């Protein structure tokens, strides 16, 4: 017998001062602040269909599998962390040209309706705002590992 489980979905949007291609490629670049890969203490990133990712932040593991790529416009991957309570959720990112800029939309769906899972909304807003700032003058700021990770010096 299948029971209906209520799930959560969060939608976060930012205008990125870059082309869709620059914004798309930048999101997969671990050297650009605002991406989960940049914030990671450890990470594995294989950005292709069926490629896996793993990263830790504050000793919390996050992992998943890329399921779709449409060059410069869309990527989809699964997402699991302790805050998904063992449930696989879905992250969809789209990059849509909007004048000289790009509307970047992140939708995190299929999250369990639980207080822990609700933290993803705050987390994604945090990442997306930092990422948007990297393109504030039309090109991302120079990344400096030592400044981003002073404890690693």
C-alpha positions in Angstrom: 0.0 0.0 0.0 1.5 3.4 -1.1 0.9 6.3 1.2 0.9 9.9 0.0 3.7 11.8 1.6 3.6 15.6 1.5 6.7 17.1 0.0 8.2 20.6 -0.1 9.5 22.6 -3.1 11.5 25.8 -3.0 12.1 28.1 -5.9 14.9 30.7 -5.9 15.6 33.1 -8.7 18.4 35.6 -9.3 19.4 37.8 -12.2 23.0 37.1 -13.1 24.9 39.7 -15.0 26.3 37.3 -17.5 25.2 35.3 -20.6 23.3 32.0 -19.9 26.5 30.1 -21.1 28.7 32.0 -18.6 26.2 31.5 -15.7 25.8 27.8 -16.6 29.5 27.1 -16.9 30.2 29.2 -13.8 27.9 27.1 -11.6 29.9 24.0 -12.4 33.3 25.8 -11.7 34.5 25.0 -8.1 36.7 28.1 -8.2 33.7 30.5 -8.3 32.2 31.5 -5.0 28.5 30.9 -4.5 28.6 27.4 -5.9 28.2 24.4 -3.5 31.5 23.0 -4.9 33.4 26.2 -3.9 32.2 26.1 -0.3 33.0 22.4 0.2 35.6 21.2 2.6 35.9 18.1 0.3 34.3 17.5 -3.0 34.0 15.1 -6.0 32.3 16.6 -9.1 31.7 14.8 -12.4 29.3 17.1 -14.2 27.8 14.8 -16.9 24.6 12.7 -17.2 25.0 9.9 -14.7 28.0 11.7 -13.2 28.1 11.8 -9.4 28.9 14.5 -6.9 29.8 14.5 -3.3 30.7 17.4 -1.0 30.9 18.1 2.7 30.2 21.4 4.4 30.5 21.7 8.2 31.2 17.9 8.2 27.8 17.3 6.6 27.7 15.1 3.4 25.7 16.0 0.4 25.6 13.8 -2.7 23.7 13.0 -5.8 23.7 12.2 -9.5 23.3 14.5 -12.5 20.3 13.3 -14.6 20.0 16.0 -17.3 22.1 18.6 -19.1 20.9 21.0 -21.8 24.0 23.1 -22.6 23.8 26.6 -21.2 20.1 26.3 -20.3 19.3 23.5 -17.8 20.8 21.0 -15.5 19.0 18.5 -13.1 20.5 16.4 -10.4 19.3 14.3 -7.5 20.2 15.5 -3.9 20.6 13.7 -0.7 21.8 14.9 2.7 21.0 14.1 6.3 18.4 16.9 6.1 16.5 15.0 3.3 16.0 12.2 5.9 17.3 9.6 3.4 14.9 10.7 0.7 16.2 11.6 -2.8 15.2 15.0 -3.8 15.6 16.9 -7.1 17.4 20.1 -7.9 16.6 21.8 -11.3 18.6 24.8 -12.4 17.6 26.8 -15.5 19.4 29.7 -17.2 17.2 31.9 -19.3 18.4 34.9 -21.3 16.8 38.1 -20.1 18.1 41.1 -22.0 21.8 41.3 -21.4 21.5 39.2 -18.3 20.4 35.7 -17.3 17.5 34.7 -15.1 18.9 31.8 -13.0 16.2 29.7 -11.4 16.8 26.9 -8.9 14.0 24.6 -7.9 14.6 22.1 -5.2 11.7 19.6 -5.1 10.6 16.3 -3.5 11.9 17.4 -0.1 10.3 15.8 2.9 7.9 18.0 4.7 10.1 18.3 7.8 11.8 21.2 9.7 15.3 19.9 8.7 14.4 19.9 5.0 13.1 23.5 5.2 16.7 24.6 5.9 17.4 24.0 2.2 15.6 27.2 1.3 17.9 29.3 3.4 20.9 27.4 2.1 20.1 27.8 -1.5 19.3 31.5 -1.1 22.7 31.9 0.6 24.5 30.3 -2.3 22.5 32.0 -5.0 23.1 35.5 -3.5 26.9 34.9 -3.3 26.9 33.6 -6.8 24.9 36.6 -8.1 27.4 38.9 -6.5 30.3 37.2 -8.4 28.9 38.6 -11.6 28.0 42.0 -10.3 30.2 43.9 -12.8 29.6 41.5 -15.7 32.4 39.1 -14.9 33.0 37.0 -11.9 35.4 38.2 -9.3 38.9 36.7 -9.1 38.7 33.7 -6.8 41.3 33.4 -4.0 41.4 30.1 -2.2 43.2 31.5 0.8 40.7 34.2 1.4 37.8 31.8 1.0 39.4 29.2 3.3 41.6 31.0 5.8 41.7 27.9 8.0 43.5 26.0 5.3 46.6 28.2 5.2 
